[in-house]
């Protein structure tokens, strides 16, 4: 059975406010839509993954899922059902999983449970039992509702592709809230399988806070260290922390020889288990000759955030007899925070000497050592 995953991301997210559709808001360092795609794209039973977007959202969607193999983006319609219909017309295969982008986390075992019943049913959906007392209410509590057979219906939902197409061809009433409604209205059966609390939908700011807390609980703290040194050579100034510091001598290096940014880059790469700066930017490669080192730091930051990492803190100690760092330390700190997309309180820049011992003590060069604290989890 060949299965396609169709992620519906065409909504405007107006109830959340803020002017940005919720599928493109950041969650744990990544757009919500990217989480939803990554949750399905690597499942061994899913042959292809497609995304339905709203009108005028192509640029936002392309940026959110850059680098992921989702084929051409499918433009949706005015209602959710119109978007699903457009998606059904654009996909192939025996089965289809339809998933809301606003449910960013989908465990692999939920997909397994959904696909298994399609041998006997036209569709399957994950459900959760209702544990609270249920009642009707407006401005005051009214009749209680018997909850023993009530469940909350989630997505993704799985269907035989041709069965769902046939059911939608017969659907003539108001816009359905999900595809099981369409299938059942056509007289077909939908299996109910165990859902998962991680499939909760993001609708309100409180939902985003809950999702951030859930992500944080699954992340592991990691630490990386970095060290760099460059000798004095040529004319100044010297680059330190992305700032040109006046000095009568410069630093020798293939790039701009910024020991602070180099050490921080290595610390971040080390924390993520991503090698070292020499692997990503070989000194033998002429394209990096004289390059600004902020490119190196941004590269490390992007690699980590693409893997769902959260960067908590960067700390760097400059080791030098000269030039004096104190007058420029605040500017360095602000520049590193800007490059890394961090708050000022997440960056520390310090300076010390070696009491005239060693190569820095002899004023032959400058060294820097750095520590990066991050959290990682839920990597693809």
C-alpha positions, -999 to +999 in steps of 0.1 A: +000+000+000+015+033-011+006+062+013+008+099+008+007+124+037-012+156+030-006+184+055-033+211+054-016+244+062-040+269+045-055+285+075-052+322+085-049+315+122-070+346+130-081+335+164-046+335+177-040+371+166-006+387+159-009+388+121+011+356+114-008+324+106-001+299+134+015+273+110+043+298+104+049+309+140+081+298+157+079+269+182+111+255+198+132+274+173+113+261+142+081+270+124+051+250+134+046+237+098+082+224+097+075+203+129+044+188+113+062+179+080+092+164+098+069+143+120+056+125+089+082+128+061+106+102+075+080+075+084+089+043+064+053+037+054+048+072+039+060+074+003+055+111-002+045+142+018+026+172+003+015+205+018-016+226+011-011+263+017-033+293+016-034+320-011-005+343-008+014+320+016+039+305-008+069+325+003+062+318+040+057+281+034+088+278+013+109+294+039+094+273+067+100+239+050+132+248+031+153+217+023+124+192+029+112+170+001+075+179-002+072+184-039+052+213-053+031+233-028-006+229-034-028+261-031-059+256-010-093+272-011-115+294+010-126+265+034-107+236+048-128+212+027-118+231-005-081+228+005-085+191+011-102+186-023-074+204-040-049+182-022-069+150-032-067+161-068-029+165-067-018+132-050-016+096-060-014+062-042-036+038-023-039+056+010-037+091+023-030+106+057-046+140+062-031+161+090-035+196+104-004+217+104-015+231+137-008+197+153+030+198+150+039+166+168+029+132+155+045+100+170+054+073+145+033+047+163+001+067+158+007+064+120+012+027+124-021+024+143-039+044+116-027+025+086-033-010+100-072-009+099-073+003+063-074-034+053-109-036+067-122+000+070-123+029+045-108+052+071-092+055+106-088+083+131-070+087+164-092+095+194-088+103+230-113+096+258-129+125+276-119+124+313-138+155+325-174+160+333-192+172+301-222+196+301-240+220+279-235+256+288-239+292+276-235+318+304-244+291+329-241+254+333-270+233+319-276+196+312-248+171+318-239+149+289-232+112+293-195+109+284-189+071+285-190+068+247-176+103+239-141+108+225-120+137+211-111+132+174-076+141+163-055+141+132-038+127+112-066+107+098-060+078+073-082+069+044-083+047+013-076+074-013-104+065-037-129+061-009-123+096+004-124+110-032-158+093-037-171+106-003-162+141-011-179+139-045-211+131-027-207+158+000-232+186-005-238+202+029-219+228+050-182+227+053-171+196+074-148+200+104-128+169+094-127+141+068-143+114+090-175+134+088-174+133+050-167+096+049-194+086+074-219+107+056-212+086+025-221+054+044-185+043+050-169+031+082-141+048+102-120+029+127-111+045+160-075+040+172-057+053+202-046+089+199-019+107+217-017+138+239+011+152+218-014+156+189-032+184+207-040+213+184-025+248+187-052+274+188-045+298+216-014+315+231-018+291+261-015+262+236+018+275+224+031+279+259+021+243+266+038+231+235+070+249+244+069+233+279+064+199+263+093+204+240+115+216+268+107+185+288+120+163+260+153+183+254+186+173+268+211+200+280+244+198+260+276+218+263+304+225+237+337+242+241+358+261+215+393+275+214+410+296+188+443+316+185+458+339+158+491+356+157+496+393+152+506+402+116+502+432+094+483+464+102+453+468+124+426+470+134+418+435+149+384+419+146+371+407+180+335+396+185+325+411+152+339+446+162+369+463+146+391+471+176+418+498+170+453+484+172+486+490+155+488+453+144+462+430+128+458+393+131+469+366+106+443+343+094+426+329+062+394+347+071+392+379+092+409+360+121+382+369+146+392+346+175+360+353+195+336+343+167+358+313+157+358+300+193+321+305+197+314+288+164+335+257+174+317+256+208+283+256+191+293+229+166+308+208+194+276+211+215+256+198+185+280+171+176+285+188+142+323+186+138+345+217+139+349+250+120+377+236+098+353+209+084+327+235+075+350+262+064+384+247+053+413+271+053+424+256+020+392+269+003+399+303-014+362+314-010+368+319+028+399+342+023+392+374+042+356+363+049+337+379+077+335+355+106+299+364+114+290+340+085+307+311+104+287+318+136+254+322+117+261+289+100+265+271+133+234+287+147+213+278+116+225+242+117+215+238+154+181+255+150+173+233+119+178+204+143+154+218+168+181+230+192+175+259+217+206+280+224+206+290+260+239+309+266+272+318+249+303+326+270+337+337+257+370+347+274+395+367+254+431+360+264+454+389+254+478+415+268+468+439+240+446+455+228+426+465+258+392+448+255+373+467+282+362+497+262+347+474+234+333+445+255+297+458+255+298+464+217+311+428+212+285+414+234+257+432+216+271+422+182+274+385+191+238+386+204+227+402+172+244+376+150+232+347+170+196+360+174+199+359+212+191+383+241+219+403+255+216+384+288+224+352+269+259+364+259+289+369+280+322+383+269+352+385+293+389+392+290+420+382+309+458+381+305+483+354+312+504+377+334+530+380+305+534+343+303+533+323+270+527+336+235+499+359+245+520+372+274+548+380+249+522+399+228+526+375+199+489+370+194+454+367+209+435+335+220+399+329+230+381+301+246+343+297+245+315+276+260+281+271+245+251+258+264+222+244+243+193+220+246+185+194+219+158+169+214+133+155+188+159+156+161+150+140+127 
